[in-house]
Amino acid sequence: GENVEQHPSTLSVQEGDSAVIKCTYSDSASNYFPWYKQELGKRPQLIIDIRSNVGEKKDQRIAVTLNKTAKHFSLHITETQPEDSAVYFCAARKRGKLIFGQGTELSVKP
Amino acid sequence: DVKVTQSSRYLVKRTGEKVFLECVQDMDHENMFWYRQDPGLGLRLIYFSYDVKMKEKGDIPEGYSVSREKKERFSLILESASTNQTSMYLCASTHKVYEQYFGPGTRLTVT
């Protein structure tokens, strides 16, 4: 089955710096890769996603890149702000199911 | 605006009790999912359903069952609760597109 590994598990940056979270997946048939943000005490919410026929997607300060050959994808957050502090989950979709990574706790220090 | 609700935010049960967690969505979504969330393990899929009365096992179905008698409602059942089922339980739903909408979660403690 599909397996998704996410690194790092915790990440601390200064406000204004960039943050990068990386995920690898095992099944080349996976075709959709979303990223969810979960603020403390709240539900996960989709922030950006990418499909397997696209290499990069950007939405304001966040971007996702996908390398199908290497089976990894990354989340990039530029000009980080304290409100970016949260747990971020990557996921890979295969046959209607999402397999999630272990999560990254991002802390942005003012 | 999609709304996914769960019957309880916090629940405390005793070992051996039968526990019902309810999830309701109001957007006529076909697909519904139950996950459990534990620190360092991410979200793990317990069961999912693509249609009424249809269910499929996820990655960790042991000790759980589900029921989907109506399209808008998906129930997770712990037949005999155990302490290792203490966790955060999240329900999600999706239409024929990719984004999953999550409920607020139920924090279950089994003592």
Interface residues (C-beta under 8 A of the other chain):
Chain A: G1 V4 Q6 S9 Y32 P34 K42 R43 P44 Q45 L46 D49 F89 R93 G96 K97 L98 I99 F100 G101 Q102 G103
Chain B: N31 F33 Y35 G40 L41 G42 L43 R44 L45 F48 Y50 G58 D59 L90 Y98 E99 Q100 F102 G103 P104 G105
